Amino acid sequence: MKSAVITGSTKGIGLAMAREFRRQGYGVVVCGRTEEAVAGAITALGSTHVVGRATDVTDLTQLQALWDLAVSEFGQVDIWVNNAGVAHTTKPIVETREQDVRSMVSTNMLGTIFGSQVATRGFLTQGNGRLFNVLGGGSDGRIRPGMGVYSTTKRGLDMFTRALTKETKESGIVVGQIRPGILISDGWLREAARAPEQVSSQRRMLNILADHVDDVAPYLVSEMLAADKTGVEISWLTNGRLMKRFMTPGYARKNDVMARYGL
């Protein structure tokens, strides 16, 4: 059975992608920070062909153990998705707490770099495999209020993924990046609760730009499964999709993602 490993997959877009991979017939390996979170994800996905373990993605040894679990369960790893991330996006750089800076830099950057090392080494041994790094706001170089530190990590991961793509281009491994757009997740709702005035002032725009994770995951997974050339960039909120939304009369009112969450 083909398999997919997804870091940060006990909630949000990670869990939604895991659900879609299962629907496509893949065995899935999930991970999160605690055994309780992992058990909850396995229950949500159904226990058949789903395994997981609590993993600190900033620990290379624990990520290797996640790879080993996947191989022992499914024989090999076909797709590895570095999705685990932390976002604190309501404070300017000088007001961002030390612990929040450390959390974003270590989880977003070290987690993705170490995960990429583990997956790439494993894929080189297998002779095949597809690796995808989930980026986010700021990875395109645009500067957004309150996202200075977070965006810095994601911009850095854009460079990292491009470098890894170049280094492995003759190996047969597919390396790609994913820009999922603005997704309403547990993390986003946490940040929204910290800055209700900001959310209120941006309500119409958010109703145009934001999406629910379950609406986006099928597209992202289908694009990953179709990727056969390295260097692929998978973007949900493309210029074409944006233009269509802005040109559709009443789109923000009809979509009203905010209302689904009582915002």
ZAMARGU-4260 file (C-alpha; in steps of 0.2 Angstrom, whole numbers, plus 5000, padded with zeros to 4 digits):
<rodrens>
0) 5000/5000/5000 | 5006/5017/4996 | 5009/5029/5011 | 5010/5047/5016 | 5018/5054/5031
5) 5011/5071/5036 | 5018/5081/5051 | 5007/5092/5061 | 4992/5081/5056 | 4982/5080/5071
10) 4971/5096/5067 | 4969/5109/5054 | 4975/5107/5036 | 4986/5093/5041 | 4972/5082/5047
15) 4961/5087/5032 | 4975/5081/5020 | 4977/5065/5030 | 4958/5062/5027 | 4960/5065/5009
20) 4975/5054/5007 | 4965/5040/5015 | 4950/5043/5003 | 4963/5041/4989 | 4968/5024/4996
25) 4984/5029/5004 | 4990/5022/5021 | 4993/5037/5032 | 5005/5041/5046 | 5000/5056/5057
30) 5010/5065/5071 | 5007/5079/5084 | 5014/5085/5100 | 5005/5073/5111 | 4999/5055/5112
35) 4982/5061/5116 | 4982/5072/5100 | 4988/5058/5089 | 4975/5046/5096 | 4961/5058/5093
40) 4967/5060/5075 | 4968/5041/5072 | 4950/5040/5079 | 4944/5054/5067 | 4952/5046/5052
45) 4947/5028/5056 | 4960/5016/5063 | 4962/5006/5046 | 4978/5009/5038 | 4981/5024/5049
50) 4996/5025/5062 | 5004/5039/5071 | 5016/5044/5085 | 5019/5059/5096 | 5033/5069/5088
55) 5043/5084/5092 | 5048/5090/5074 | 5063/5100/5081 | 5071/5083/5086 | 5079/5074/5071
60) 5079/5057/5080 | 5060/5058/5083 | 5057/5062/5065 | 5068/5047/5060 | 5057/5037/5071
65) 5042/5043/5062 | 5049/5038/5045 | 5054/5021/5053 | 5036/5018/5059 | 5029/5022/5041
70) 5041/5009/5033 | 5038/4996/5046 | 5019/4998/5043 | 5018/5001/5025 | 5034/4995/5018
75) 5040/5012/5011 | 5035/5030/5011 | 5029/5037/4995 | 5024/5055/5000 | 5031/5065/5015
80) 5023/5082/5019 | 5031/5094/5031 | 5016/5103/5037 | 5019/5106/5056 | 5020/5125/5060
85) 5017/5138/5073 | 5009/5155/5069 | 5008/5170/5080 | 5002/5184/5069 | 4994/5198/5079
90) 5010/5208/5085 | 5023/5218/5077 | 5041/5212/5078 | 5046/5222/5093 | 5031/5216/5103
95) 5032/5197/5099 | 5037/5187/5114 | 5053/5178/5115 | 5044/5161/5118 | 5034/5165/5102
100) 5049/5169/5092 | 5058/5153/5097 | 5042/5143/5094 | 5040/5149/5076 | 5058/5148/5071
105) 5061/5131/5079 | 5045/5123/5073 | 5043/5131/5056 | 5061/5131/5051 | 5070/5117/5060
110) 5055/5105/5059 | 5054/5107/5040 | 5073/5106/5038 | 5075/5091/5049 | 5059/5083/5041
115) 5066/5086/5024 | 5083/5078/5028 | 5075/5062/5035 | 5063/5061/5020 | 5077/5064/5007
120) 5089/5052/5015 | 5075/5039/5015 | 5070/5043/4997 | 5087/5041/4991 | 5089/5024/4998
125) 5072/5019/4991 | 5076/5027/4974 | 5060/5037/4974 | 5048/5048/4984 | 5039/5065/4984
130) 5043/5078/4997 | 5032/5093/5000 | 5035/5108/5011 | 5019/5118/5016 | 5024/5137/5016
135) 5012/5151/5021 | 5010/5170/5022 | 5025/5179/5018 | 5034/5165/5008 | 5031/5175/4993
140) 5040/5190/5000 | 5025/5201/5004 | 5025/5210/5020 | 5009/5209/5031 | 5005/5218/5047
145) 5009/5207/5063 | 5017/5193/5053 | 5035/5199/5053 | 5043/5184/5062 | 5031/5171/5055
150) 5033/5177/5037 | 5052/5177/5039 | 5052/5159/5043 | 5041/5155/5028 | 5051/5166/5016
155) 5067/5156/5022 | 5058/5140/5019 | 5054/5145/5001 | 5073/5147/4999 | 5077/5131/5008
160) 5065/5121/4997 | 5072/5129/4981 | 5089/5124/4987 | 5084/5106/4991 | 5076/5105/4974
165) 5092/5110/4965 | 5102/5098/4975 | 5091/5083/4972 | 5086/5087/4954 | 5096/5072/4946
170) 5090/5060/4960 | 5072/5056/4953 | 5065/5063/4969 | 5051/5076/4967 | 5053/5091/4979
175) 5039/5104/4979 | 5031/5117/4990 | 5013/5121/4994 | 5005/5138/4997 | 4988/5134/5004
180) 4981/5151/5006 | 4972/5158/5021 | 4964/5144/5030 | 4952/5144/5045 | 4960/5132/5057
185) 4962/5131/5076 | 4977/5141/5075 | 4969/5155/5065 | 4954/5155/5077 | 4966/5157/5092
190) 4975/5172/5084 | 4958/5179/5079 | 4953/5179/5097 | 4968/5189/5102 | 4964/5203/5089
195) 4945/5204/5087 | 4945/5222/5081 | 4957/5217/5068 | 4946/5203/5062 | 4931/5214/5062
200) 4939/5227/5052 | 4944/5214/5039 | 4929/5204/5039 | 4923/5207/5021 | 4941/5204/5014
205) 4943/5188/5024 | 4926/5182/5018 | 4934/5184/5000 | 4951/5177/5004 | 4949/5164/5017
210) 4944/5145/5016 | 4939/5130/5027 | 4953/5117/5027 | 4941/5103/5021 | 4937/5113/5005
215) 4956/5115/5001 | 4963/5099/5006 | 4956/5088/4991 | 4964/5100/4978 | 4981/5100/4987
220) 4981/5081/4988 | 4976/5079/4970 | 4990/5091/4965 | 5003/5081/4975 | 4997/5065/4968
225) 4999/5072/4950 | 5016/5080/4953 | 5029/5070/4943 | 5042/5084/4940 | 5053/5091/4954
230) 5051/5110/4958 | 5032/5110/4958 | 5023/5124/4966 | 5006/5120/4972 | 4995/5136/4976
235) 4977/5136/4981 | 4974/5155/4980 | 4980/5158/4963 | 4978/5175/4954 | 4964/5167/4943
240) 4954/5161/4958 | 4956/5178/4967 | 4950/5187/4952 | 4935/5176/4950 | 4931/5179/4968
245) 4933/5198/4967 | 4923/5199/4951 | 4908/5188/4958 | 4894/5200/4964 | 4891/5197/4982
250) 4904/5183/4984 | 4909/5189/5002 | 4891/5189/5008 | 4888/5172/5000 | 4904/5164/5006
255) 4904/5172/5024 | 4917/5160/5031 | 4917/5171/5046 | 4899/5167/5051 | 4903/5149/5051
260) 4914/5152/5066 | 4903/5165/5075 | 4915/5179/5070
</rodrens>
